[in-house]
Amino acid sequence: MVEIPFFGGGVSFNPTTDIPSLAGKVILVTGGNSGLGKQAILDLVKHSPARIWLAARNAENARNTVAEITSRCPDAAPLIKTLDLDLTSFESIKAAAGRVVAESDRLDILMLNAGIMMAPAGQTKEGYEIQFGTNHVGHAFLTKLLLEPLLLPTASRQEDVRVVVVSSEGHRLPTMTGIPYDKVKTDMKDSYSVTRYGQSKLANVWFAREMARRYPQIKTVSVHPGAVNTNLATPFRESNWFLNTFSAPVMMLMTPVEIGVKNQLWAATGQPKESVVSGEYYVPVGKAGGSALSKDDKLAAELWEWTEKELEGQSI
Ligand SMILES: NC(=O)c1ccc[n+]([C@@H]2O[C@H](COP(=O)([O-])OP(=O)(O)OC[C@H]3O[C@@H](n4cnc5c(N)ncnc54)[C@H](O)[C@@H]3O)[C@@H](O)[C@H]2O)c1
C-alpha cells in the first residue's frame, strides 16, 4: 500500500536524548516481537529503563526477541517480560490481561501497536473479519480489561498515563462508507482487502478520539508511523509473485524502522506532556493530521458504543 510521505512541520524527536526518565513505570507494547513494536521496546529500555511487557502471539518468537534485545542492552534483562497475546482470540486476551493485572501495580503506557495488513482472508475466533478483529476489536478488548484495574488507578495518582494506538494513513481509505458494522462478522469475501485494513485503521483513530473524550485523565492518541520497512506487507507480498519478485528495491526506499518508530515513541513519552494532545491523530513526528471522517465525533462515539455492545459481559 502506498502511504503518503510527509515533509516539513512536526517536532524534532531523538529517542536517545528526548525520552525522559521512565524509571519505575510499566509499559505494555503489543506486537513487540517485530518491526515497530520491537524497535519501540529497544529504544525504551536502552534510553530510559522501565518495566516492559512485550506482548506477542508466538511465545518462542517473543523469547528470541527478548534475547536479542538483552544481548544489545544487557541491563534490560530484568526489566522485560514476555506476554502471550493473540488478538484474534478473546480467551487469549483475557488470559494476557489477567496476568498483567495480577503481576503489575500500575500501567503507564499502553502501546497498541500490533497489526496485520492484507493478510490471508479469515475471521477471528469470535468471527470478526480478521483485519478489523485483530487491529480494532482485539485492542479495544485488551484496553477495556486493563482500564479499571490499572490505567485509571495509575492516572488517579496524578501520573502521566498514555495510550498510543498505532493507526495508519490507510484510515483515509474508507471515505463515504465508514465502517459497515453489519458486515464485519458476516461478509468475508474481501477480508484480505486494503479496504478492510483501512476500516480497521479508521476504527483505531475513532477509538483513540472517543477514549480521550471519555477518559480525560488518560492521554490517548493515534499515530501513523510513515511508510516503514517492516514485515507488515509480507503476507500480501508473498501471495503475489510479481510483488514478491520486484518489491525489494521499493522496500529499500522505505523508512528504516529506527526512524519510523519515532512518532509512537514521541506520542508515548514526548515532553512537555501538553505538546501531545489527547484525542489527536499524528503523522511523523508530532504533526496533527487525519481525514475529515476520522474527526467526526458522532461516528467515533458510534464505534465506541458498537464495540462496547460487542464486548458486553466479557471480563477477565
Ligand atoms: N510498516 C508500515 O509502513 C506501517 C504503516 C502504517 C501503519 N503501520 C502500523 O504499524 C503497526 C506495527 O506494524 P509493523 O509495521 O511493525 O509490522 P510487523 O508485521 O513487523 O509487526 C506487526 C506485529 O503485530 C503482531 N500481530 C499480528 N497479529 C497479531 C495477533 N493476532 N495477536 C498479537 N499480535 C499480532 C505481529 O506478530 C507483529 O509483531 C501496525 O499496527 C501497522 O498497521 C505500519
The ligand as a Gaussian input file, in Angstrom:
#p B3LYP/6-31G(d) Opt

LIG

0 1
 N        5.121000      -0.516000       8.398000
 C        4.385000       0.471000       7.910000
 O        4.697000       1.063000       6.876000
 C        3.144000       0.888000       8.625000
 C        2.403000       1.959000       8.094000
 C        1.259000       2.365000       8.751000
 C        0.864000       1.728000       9.904000
 N        1.578000       0.682000      10.389000
 C        1.108000       0.009000      11.609000
 O        2.189000      -0.215000      12.476000
 C        1.870000      -1.293000      13.346000
 C        3.082000      -2.199000      13.510000
 O        3.318000      -2.858000      12.292000
 P        4.784000      -3.126000      11.703000
 O        4.917000      -2.262000      10.530000
 O        5.780000      -3.077000      12.769000
 O        4.590000      -4.600000      11.134000
 P        5.116000      -6.016000      11.674000
 O        4.417000      -7.028000      10.847000
 O        6.594000      -6.032000      11.716000
 O        4.577000      -6.039000      13.161000
 C        3.225000      -6.339000      13.470000
 C        3.182000      -7.043000      14.790000
 O        1.816000      -7.361000      15.104000
 C        1.787000      -8.690000      15.605000
 N        0.482000      -9.318000      15.420000
 C       -0.149000      -9.590000      14.261000
 N       -1.287000     -10.270000      14.513000
 C       -1.373000     -10.431000      15.848000
 C       -2.299000     -11.073000      16.705000
 N       -3.364000     -11.731000      16.232000
 N       -2.073000     -11.031000      18.032000
 C       -0.991000     -10.404000      18.527000
 N       -0.058000      -9.805000      17.775000
 C       -0.256000      -9.819000      16.437000
 C        2.872000      -9.418000      14.809000
 O        3.245000     -10.627000      15.444000
 C        3.962000      -8.371000      14.791000
 O        4.721000      -8.442000      15.976000
 C        0.642000      -1.972000      12.759000
 O       -0.481000      -1.623000      13.531000
 C        0.535000      -1.362000      11.373000
 O       -0.783000      -1.314000      10.908000
 C        2.726000       0.251000       9.776000

